[in-house]
Amino acid sequence: MSGMPTAVPLESERTILGAMLLRGSTVDVLGLVEAPDFIAAPHRAVFEAIAELDRTSQPIDPLAVSSLLVPDAHLFEAVGGPMEYLAQLQTDVMTLENIGYHARQVRTGALRRRSAAAIRELHTKLLDASNSDEDVLAEIERVLLDITRQATSEGPQPIRQILRDYLPLLEQRYEHQKAGNLIGVSTGFASLDNAIGGLCDGGMYVVAGRPAMGKTGFGITIVDKAAAQGVSSLVFSLEMSAVSLIDRFVSARSRVDSMRIQDGKLATVDWKRITLAVSELADTSIVIDERGGLSIAQIRSAARQWRARVAKDKPALILVDYLSLVTSTERHQSREQVVAEISRSTKALAKELRCPVIVLAQLNRGVESRENKRPMLSDLRESGAIEQDADVVMFLYRAEYYDPETVDKGIVEVIVAKQRSGPTGMVKLKFIADQVRFEELPPVRDTVGHVTHWNDARS
């Protein structure tokens, strides 16, 4: 990044201050720059005075501004006082056009100065041997993220500006719908897509359940089906090794019993199916990170690198298996605070990378003590933050696990307990336990003959 001469921001500072005084308005400036963005102390004082008048709905004129500059009069002694300085600012304005350009110049200069200061501070921490490697890496990540956010932030935007891009987006949605396509990534199950509208960019999708409900299998089934659509996926497997995860992918694709794959007790016909499944998986854009004990900072860092290098400008999906195993870089926090930080950061990551993030989560043991063991939102461990941040919360429930004689053998209920932009309800899928595989059930007809996949979870 080439350096910007100090004179350019100073001239821009004088121009925007003079223009605001001449116009008697802060339009095109407030929201783009703040007082700390100004290099010169007199300029900061003038801007603060103008901003105060604007905040209190008072007229912005030299006399009113000057009256607020009395405590800072010493800053203007060299030019005869505040009124003389304000008059000079107005005289120096060559044009009232392009004020937005000058405001951006001031903002850019301020960003570069802050970035340089942050990097100098980071350099000091890097040389401090008392800081752990993890703390240093987390600090590097934080500094770079802050710089990136400030550099790319648009700030407040007039609705007219947003609407210019909105209609083309709406037309794109319409064409997708007309062609029978989803706006986001398909889950691979038409009934579930109908229920939640697919997996939308920036969305946080929590899939929770008690042990043995099939959470990991459900997550990798969605990843596998997304891969078939050309979607790039990143899987954080904090519990299972990459080989154990591949066992499941291969079992689901080949339809060979997962236990036989793990034990190596394979028939000749199995080998043909497995070889084909392995070949197909090799052609997908699935990336697996099997490191255990990852912190949310490490997950963010790995996800950003993956998005920039592997999944740039492509449909993408992230799976985290699972939330309780993610650690925090903050010390001396309660478990509730840790989960709140992880949940908040995960949602922010989905928004930043513009892709859906699926997070698998465990439920409290309290489910087991109830007669009706279908999960509720209150069953989520440390549920407050997760429930608040998630766009969709889905529970997996298999009646067969609790009642081997149930009529719903081989059925998993996907209970949509929360949906920010839609109704709650329930979808039933077929579960093939020995292959850890999920399939769509045949369409169900209601009493008047309408085909439906989307049933009320409360019924």
C-alpha positions in Angstrom: 0.0 0.0 0.0 1.7 3.2 -1.1 2.0 6.0 1.4 -0.3 9.0 1.2 1.3 12.4 1.7 0.0 14.1 4.9 -0.8 17.3 2.9 -3.6 15.4 1.0 -5.6 14.6 4.1 -5.0 18.0 5.6 -6.3 19.7 2.4 -9.3 17.4 2.4 -9.9 18.1 6.1 -10.0 21.9 5.4 -12.3 21.3 2.3 -14.9 19.3 4.1 -15.0 21.6 7.2 -15.3 24.7 5.0 -18.0 23.1 2.9 -20.1 22.2 5.9 -19.8 25.8 7.1 -20.9 27.2 3.7 -23.7 24.7 3.4 -24.8 24.8 7.0 -25.2 21.1 6.7 -23.3 17.9 7.5 -24.7 16.0 4.6 -22.1 13.7 2.8 -19.7 13.9 5.8 -21.2 12.7 9.0 -21.2 8.9 9.0 -18.2 8.8 6.7 -15.7 10.4 9.1 -15.4 11.0 12.9 -13.5 13.6 14.9 -10.5 11.2 15.6 -10.1 10.8 11.9 -8.7 14.4 11.6 -4.9 14.9 11.8 -4.9 18.5 12.9 -6.2 19.4 16.4 -7.9 22.6 15.2 -9.8 20.5 12.6 -10.9 18.0 15.2 -12.2 20.8 17.4 -14.2 22.4 14.5 -15.6 19.1 13.4 -16.7 18.2 17.0 -18.4 21.6 17.3 -20.3 21.2 14.0 -21.3 17.6 15.0 -22.6 18.9 18.3 -24.7 21.5 16.6 -26.1 18.9 14.2 -26.9 16.5 17.1 -28.8 19.2 19.0 -30.6 20.4 15.8 -29.1 23.9 16.0 -28.2 26.0 12.9 -24.6 25.4 11.7 -23.0 28.8 11.1 -19.7 30.3 11.9 -21.0 32.2 14.9 -22.6 29.1 16.5 -19.5 27.0 15.8 -17.2 29.7 17.2 -19.2 29.9 20.5 -18.5 26.2 21.0 -14.8 26.6 20.3 -14.1 29.0 23.3 -12.6 26.2 25.4 -10.2 25.4 22.5 -9.4 29.1 21.6 -5.7 28.4 22.2 -5.6 26.2 19.1 -6.4 29.2 16.9 -4.2 31.9 18.5 -1.7 31.8 15.5 -4.5 32.9 13.1 -6.2 35.5 15.3 -8.9 33.3 16.9 -11.7 30.8 16.1 -13.8 33.2 13.9 -10.8 34.2 11.8 -10.0 30.5 11.3 -13.6 29.6 10.3 -13.6 32.4 7.8 -10.4 31.2 6.3 -11.8 27.6 6.0 -14.7 28.9 4.0 -12.5 31.1 1.8 -10.3 28.1 0.9 -13.2 26.0 -0.5 -12.8 25.8 -4.2 -16.0 23.8 -4.9 -18.8 22.3 -3.0 -18.8 19.2 -5.2 -17.0 16.0 -4.4 -17.2 16.4 -0.6 -17.8 12.7 -0.3 -14.4 12.1 -2.0 -12.6 14.3 0.4 -14.3 12.6 3.4 -13.1 9.2 2.1 -9.6 10.7 1.8 -9.7 11.7 5.4 -11.1 8.3 6.4 -8.4 6.4 4.4 -5.6 8.5 6.0 -7.0 7.8 9.5 -7.3 4.1 8.7 -3.6 3.9 7.6 -2.4 5.7 10.7 -4.4 3.4 13.0 -3.2 0.3 11.2 0.4 1.4 11.5 -0.1 2.0 15.3 -1.8 -1.4 15.7 1.0 -3.1 13.8 3.6 -1.3 16.0 1.8 -2.5 19.1 1.6 -6.0 17.7 5.3 -6.0 17.0 5.9 -5.2 20.7 3.8 -8.2 21.7 5.6 -10.5 19.3 8.9 -9.7 21.0 7.4 -10.3 24.5 8.4 -13.9 25.4 5.8 -14.0 28.2 3.0 -14.1 25.6 2.0 -17.6 24.5 2.0 -18.7 20.9 -1.8 -19.0 21.0 -2.2 -15.5 22.4 0.1 -14.0 19.8 -1.7 -15.8 17.0 -5.1 -14.7 18.3 -3.8 -11.1 18.5 -2.5 -11.2 15.0 -5.9 -12.5 13.8 -7.7 -9.7 15.8 -5.5 -6.9 14.4 -5.8 -8.1 10.8 -9.6 -8.5 11.2 -10.0 -5.0 12.6 -8.0 -3.5 9.8 -9.9 -5.4 7.2 -13.3 -4.5 8.7 -12.5 -0.8 8.8 -11.1 -0.9 5.3 -14.1 -2.6 3.8 -16.9 -1.1 5.9 -19.3 0.9 3.8 -20.7 2.7 6.8 -24.3 4.0 6.8 -25.8 3.9 3.3 -28.8 5.8 2.0 -31.6 3.5 1.1 -31.6 4.7 -2.5 -28.0 3.4 -2.8 -29.0 0.0 -1.4 -32.1 -0.2 -3.6 -29.9 0.2 -6.7 -28.5 -3.3 -6.1 -31.7 -4.7 -4.6 -33.8 -5.0 -7.8 -31.2 -7.0 -9.7 -30.9 -9.3 -6.6 -34.7 -9.7 -6.5 -34.7 -10.6 -10.3 -32.0 -13.1 -9.7 -34.1 -14.7 -6.9 -37.1 -14.8 -9.2 -35.2 -16.5 -12.0 -33.8 -19.1 -9.5 -37.3 -19.8 -8.2 -38.7 -19.9 -11.8 -36.1 -22.5 -12.7 -36.9 -24.5 -9.7 -33.6 -23.6 -7.9 -33.0 -22.6 -4.4 -31.4 -19.2 -3.5 -29.0 -20.9 -1.1 -27.4 -24.4 -0.8 -29.8 -27.3 -0.9 -29.8 -29.7 2.0 -30.3 -32.5 -0.5 -33.8 -33.1 0.9 -36.7 -31.5 -0.9 -38.9 -31.6 2.1 -36.4 -29.9 4.4 -35.6 -27.3 1.7 -39.3 -26.5 1.5 -39.3 -26.1 5.2 -36.3 -23.8 5.7 -35.7 -22.5 2.2 -32.3 -24.3 1.9 -29.1 -23.1 3.5 -28.7 -19.4 2.9 -25.5 -17.4 2.8 -24.6 -15.8 6.1 -27.0 -18.2 8.0 -26.1 -20.1 11.2 -27.8 -23.5 11.3 -27.7 -25.4 14.6 -28.4 -29.2 14.4 -28.8 -30.6 17.9 -29.8 -33.9 19.5 -28.9 -36.4 22.1 -26.2 -39.0 21.4 -27.0 -41.7 18.8 -29.6 -39.5 17.0 -27.3 -39.2 14.0 -26.1 -35.6 14.1 -22.7 -36.2 12.5 -24.2 -38.5 9.9 -26.9 -35.9 9.1 -24.2 -33.2 8.8 -22.0 -35.1 6.5 -25.0 -36.2 4.4 -25.8 -32.5 3.8 -22.1 -31.9 2.9 -22.0 -34.9 0.6 -25.2 -33.9 -1.2 -24.0 -30.3 -1.4 -20.7 -31.5 -3.0 -22.8 -33.3 -5.7 -24.1 -29.8 -6.5 -20.6 -28.4 -6.9 -20.5 -26.7 -3.5 -17.2 -26.3 -1.7 -17.4 -27.5 1.9 -15.1 -27.2 4.9 -15.6 -29.7 7.7 -14.2 -29.1 11.2 -14.2 -32.6 12.8 -13.2 -31.8 16.4 -14.2 -35.2 17.7 -13.6 -37.7 14.9 -10.4 -38.3 12.9 -10.4 -37.6 9.2 -10.3 -41.4 8.5 -13.4 -42.0 10.7 -15.2 -39.3 8.9 -14.2 -40.7 5.5 -15.6 -44.1 6.7 -19.0 -42.5 7.0 -18.8 -40.7 3.7 -17.8 -43.9 1.9 -20.5 -46.0 3.7 -23.2 -43.5 2.8 -22.1 -43.3 -0.8 -21.4 -47.0 -1.4 -24.3 -48.2 0.8 -22.0 -50.7 2.4 -22.4 -51.3 6.2 -20.3 -48.9 8.1 -19.2 -51.5 10.6 -18.0 -53.8 7.8 -15.9 -50.9 6.4 -14.4 -50.2 9.8 -13.7 -53.9 10.5 -12.4 -54.6 7.0 -14.9 -57.5 6.6 -15.7 -56.7 3.0 -17.1 -58.9 0.2 -16.0 -58.7 -3.4 -19.2 -56.8 -4.3 -18.4 -54.3 -1.5 -15.0 -53.4 -3.0 -16.6 -52.4 -6.3 -19.0 -50.0 -4.6 -16.4 -48.6 -2.3 -13.9 -48.0 -5.1 -16.6 -46.1 -7.0 -17.5 -44.1 -3.9 -13.9 -43.2 -3.2 -13.4 -42.1 -6.8 -16.5 -39.9 -6.6 -15.5 -38.3 -3.3 -12.0 -37.6 -4.7 -13.6 -35.3 -7.3 -15.5 -33.2 -4.7 -14.4 -29.9 -3.1 -14.6 -31.2 0.5 -11.9 -30.1 2.9 -11.5 -31.7 6.3 -9.8 -30.2 9.3 -9.4 -32.9 12.0 -7.5 -30.9 14.6 -9.0 -31.4 18.0 -9.4 -28.6 20.6 -9.6 -25.8 18.1 -10.4 -22.4 19.4 -13.0 -20.2 17.7 -10.1 -17.9 16.6 -8.3 -20.8 14.9 -11.6 -21.9 13.2 -12.1 -18.3 11.9 -8.5 -18.2 10.6 -8.7 -21.6 8.9 -12.1 -20.7 7.4 -11.0 -17.4 6.0 -7.9 -19.0 4.4 -10.1 -21.7 2.9 -12.6 -19.2 1.6 -9.9 -17.1 0.0 -7.8 -19.9 -1.5 -10.2 -22.8 -2.2 -13.7 -21.6 -2.2 -13.3 -18.1 -3.6 -16.4 -16.8 -5.4 -18.0 -20.2 -5.2 -21.0 -21.6 -3.4 -19.7 -22.7 0.0 -20.7 -24.5 3.2 -19.0 -25.0 6.6 -19.8 -27.8 9.1 -18.6 -27.6 12.7 -18.8 -31.0 14.6 -19.4 -30.0 17.2 -19.9 -26.8 19.3 -19.1 -28.1 22.8 -15.6 -29.1 21.6 -14.7 -25.6 20.4 -12.5 -23.7 22.9 -12.2 -20.0 23.7 -9.0 -17.8 23.7 -10.4 -15.9 26.6 -9.4 -17.0 30.1 -11.4 -17.1 33.4 -14.8 -17.3 31.6 -17.7 -19.4 32.7 -18.9 -22.1 30.3 -22.0 -20.0 29.5 -19.7 -17.0 28.5 -17.5 -19.3 26.4 -20.5 -20.7 24.5 -21.9 -17.2 24.0 -18.6 -16.1 22.5 -18.3 -19.1 20.3 -21.9 -18.8 19.1 -21.6 -15.1 18.4 -18.3 -15.5 16.6 -19.8 -18.4 14.5 -22.7 -16.3 13.3 -20.3 -13.4 12.5 -18.1 -15.8 10.5 -21.1 -17.0 8.4 -22.0 -13.4 7.7 -18.4 -12.4 6.9 -17.7 -15.3 4.6 -21.1 -15.2 3.0 -21.8 -18.9 3.3 -24.0 -21.0 5.6 -22.4 -22.5 8.7 -23.9 -25.7 10.2 -23.0 -26.3 13.8 -23.7 -29.6 15.5 -24.6 -29.4 19.2 -25.5 -31.6 22.1 -28.6 -31.5 24.2 -29.0 -31.6 28.0 -29.6 -34.9 29.8 -32.9 -33.4 31.0 -34.5 -34.8 27.8 -34.1 -38.3 29.2 -36.1 -37.6 32.3 -39.3 -36.5 30.5 -42.0 -38.8 29.3 -42.1 -37.0 25.9 -38.4 -37.0 24.9 -38.8 -34.8 21.8 -36.3 -32.0 22.3 -37.2 -28.4 23.1 -35.1 -25.2 22.8 -34.6 -25.2 26.5 -32.7 -28.5 26.1 -29.8 -26.9 24.3 -26.8 -26.7 26.5 -26.3 -23.1 27.5 -29.1 -22.5 25.1 -29.6 -18.7 25.5 -26.8 -17.5 23.3 -27.1 -20.3 20.7 -30.9 -19.8 20.4 -30.4 -16.1 20.0 -27.6 -16.2 17.3 -28.9 -19.2 15.2 -31.1 -18.4 12.2 -32.4 -22.0 12.3 -32.4 -24.5 15.1 -33.1 -28.1 14.1 -33.4 -31.1 16.5 -33.0 -34.7 15.4 -35.2 -37.2 17.2 -35.5 -41.0 16.6 -38.4 -42.6 18.5 -36.9 -46.0 17.8 -34.0 -45.2 20.1 -36.4 -45.0 23.1 -39.0 -47.4 21.9 -37.8 -50.3 19.7 -41.5 -51.3 19.0 -42.5 -47.9 17.6 -44.3 -47.7 14.3 -41.7 -45.1 13.3 -38.8 -47.6 12.9 -36.1 -46.2 10.7 -37.5 -42.7 10.9 -35.8 -39.5 12.1 -37.8 -36.4 12.9 -36.1 -33.2 11.9 -37.8 -30.7 14.2 -37.4 -27.1 13.2 -37.7 -25.5 16.6 -36.7 -22.0 15.5 -36.6 -20.3 12.2 -35.9 -16.6 12.0 -37.6 -16.1 8.7 -40.2 -18.8 8.7 -42.5 -21.2 10.6 -41.5 -24.0 13.0 -42.5 -27.6 12.2 -41.2 -31.0 11.5 -39.9 -33.1 8.6 -39.6 -36.9 8.6 -36.6 -38.6 6.9 -35.7 -42.2 6.5 -32.6 -43.2 8.5 -30.5 -46.2 7.5 -28.5 -46.7 10.7 -26.0 -49.3 9.5 -24.9 -46.9 6.7 -25.4 -43.7 8.8 -27.4 -42.5 5.8 -30.5 -40.3 5.4 -33.0 -40.4 2.6 -36.2 -38.6 1.6 -39.4 -40.4 2.5 -42.1 -40.9 -0.2 -44.5 -37.9 -0.4 -47.3 -38.0 2.2 -50.9 -37.2 1.1 -53.2 -35.4 3.5 -56.9 -36.0 4.0 -57.8 -34.0 0.9 -55.2 -35.5 -1.3 -52.6 -32.7 -1.3 -48.9 -33.9 -1.3 -47.0 -32.6 1.8 -43.6 -33.0 3.3 -43.9 -30.3 6.0 -45.8 -31.3 9.2 -46.5 -29.3 12.3 -44.1 -30.5 15.0 -46.7 -29.9 17.7 -49.3 -32.3 16.1 
